[in-house]
């Protein structure tokens, strides 16, 4: 291969392995889901012969599935907002704190990732149950007369999801804050700005890329979460991910389950695109 050919095809050869992996494990499975969503429902088989729009018609004609999408989006919004509120101060402290706290903070932030999500979710069932540690402690202290409804509702799901996905919010924000030159804040303070003003006018706007990345990551993961909502929500609160698995495994409706999965993906993608556009406009303003 001559020099001109290397310059022309060199970058393509570098990205070829990643492109092949994405095509095989992402693009082709998605195309298969799209194709499956248009197949006819089967009788004792995953799908029948021919193609149809009946699966999408079933989704749009039943308010139950529309409400499930809305509930899933709401849980994703609340989880993302809670992770942002709790994670930003931790990320700022990790980026600006002393080295001793930083090492301990890294360990505390990353420690939940060392435990499987199933174990973490079961741990929250022990804490949030009617006879769990929290309710038993509060009733033992005489603070409440009966158990608080902390499980089998959206509140319990959000609490568990925040614990699971909080590191995914902290790490991008921390990285963004570390990229901000501390001399910018010092210059603002020397010009008479208070700590709050320097944070609001300098640190917060410059850390928006980290906020955007962390929020999108947590939101998408919350929408697709299955184990935590199924264990904490039980049969009373079902997210779209749980319904998709039920359609695919329990009722063996592969075409309808594929349609549900695609509608969840499309809805989540629309929200992410809107959020990305709004945050970019706000940042440039």
Secondary structure, 3 states (H helix, E strand, C coil): CCHHHHHHHHHHHHHHHHHHHHHHHHHHHHHHHHHHHCEECCCCCCCEEEECCHHHHHHHHCHHHHHHHHHHHHHHHHHHHHHHHHHHHHHHHHHHCCHHHHHHHHHHHHHHHHCCHHHHHHHHHHHHCCCCHHHHHHHHCCCCCCCCCCCCCHHHHHHHHHHHHHHHHHHHHHHHHHCCCHHHHHHHHHCCCCHHHHHHHHHHHHCHHHHHHHHHHHHHHHHHCCHHHHHHHCCCCCCHHHHHHHHHHHCCCHHHHHHHHHHHHHHHHHHHHHHHHHHHHHHHC
